[in-house]
Amino acid sequence: MLLKENKIVEKICEIPVTLEDVSESIFSGVSTKNIMMHRLLSPEEGGSDSYYLCEGLCKPVFSEPEIVYPYVSGAFSNKFAFRPSPYHFMLPYELFYGSKKKEYRVIPPEDIKTRFPQAYERIMEFKNEFRHDTSSLKVADYSINGSKLLEYLNTPKIIATEGYHLQAAYDATGNHMFRKGCGIVLKDSDRYPYVTAVLNSPIARLFPTMCKSEMIFSSYTDPTVLKRFPIVFPDDKLTEDLINTTFSYLAFLNRQKYATDYGVPEWLQELVSFYEQISSLLILDTYFINDLDPKLLDALAENIHPYAGEIESENSDSLLSALYYMKQQIIETSKFEKYDPVPKSSDFYIS
């Protein structure tokens, strides 16, 4: 049945389970008024692990790598995977275990001077040269806002970045810093692939329409808004397994896209689009119970399967060849090309 966009939005709004229900926490990134004191750039030609550039000044600075974390923004976080980013965030905080859970606390100035002398010199230099303040170092000089992000530092999470078009990447190590956007820690770690795929699906494209009033004042990737994102999980394990495996393909393919130095080859972009189409089709079927053609499901189940071990350990060329071959097999055995889960107009087919 053909429904207009406003009708499908109504159906989405009726879904009772939200992202907040399945999440341990949804939180904002770091916030600081002294951003040049924290954000650093890697030198283009490599160099020492402790050698960085002061953002905006191209001035060499040094900081102990133990308190420097990778930093991503909308430009370096895309669908499913992060692009390599030259940015880093110097964060003088340390982990300790409180009464119930791990927490991060700011390192006192006297400890920074003893344990991290390079970082201490960096902060003092900023304070003297840019603030014209020669007083002794205080915690307020380098503390940040973003306690929730610190609480879940080095915890696997989804990072949904800013921008009108929601994009979600899975941070497996959990050590990426970000400013705009949301971090999402799920209650069930097995659900990360599926939820990441949903946040990159056509469902996410319609989410701003559901939150027009809130978007007047903030981006829809604000935690208070994103908590309302409707979530439907597949009734059958096959569909979820197919989506999870396709997620691993897309994370791999997007990393391959970002690794190219001379633009993305057309065949690689076609592979990405093909597997995104499969993921979106399965997700839309989950949300609206379209009852996919059994021949298509059989073709997907026959060809889409996880690789033994970690997909990152596979030889890139052989895996790309395998994904291309699987694409051809699916198309030939199921007439897949007739399905279009992302219509060009505002119309959607659902039952």
Sequence and secondary structure as in RCSB ss.txt:
>XXXX:A:sequence
MLLKENKIVEKICEIPVTLEDVSESIFSGVSTKNIMMHRLLSPEEGGSDSYYLCEGLCKPVFSEPEIVYPYVSGA
FSNKFAFRPSPYHFMLPYELFYGSKKKEYRVIPPEDIKTRFPQAYERIMEFKNEFRHDTSSLKVADYSINGSKLL
EYLNTPKIIATEGYHLQAAYDATGNHMFRKGCGIVLKDSDRYPYVTAVLNSPIARLFPTMCKSEMIFSSYTDPTV
LKRFPIVFPDDKLTEDLINTTFSYLAFLNRQKYATDYGVPEWLQELVSFYEQISSLLILDTYFINDLDPKLLDAL
AENIHPYAGEIESENSDSLLSALYYMKQQIIETSKFEKYDPVPKSSDFYIS
>XXXX:A:secstr
 EE HHHHHHHHHT   BHHHHEEEEE   B S HHHHEEE  TT   TTEEEETTTTEEEE  GGGEEEB  TT
TB SBSB    EEEE  EEEEE SSSEEEEE  HHHHHHH HHHHHHHHHHHHHHS   S   GGGT  B HHHH
HTTTS EEEEESSSS EEEEESS   B SSSEEEEESSGGGHHHHHHHHTSHHHHHHHHHTHHHHTTS TTSHHH
HTT B    SSHHHHHHHHHHHHHHHHHHHHHHH SS   HHHHHHHHHHHHHHHHHHHHHHH     HHHHHHH
HHH    SS GGGS HHHHHHHHHHHHHHHHHHH GGG  SS SSS EE  
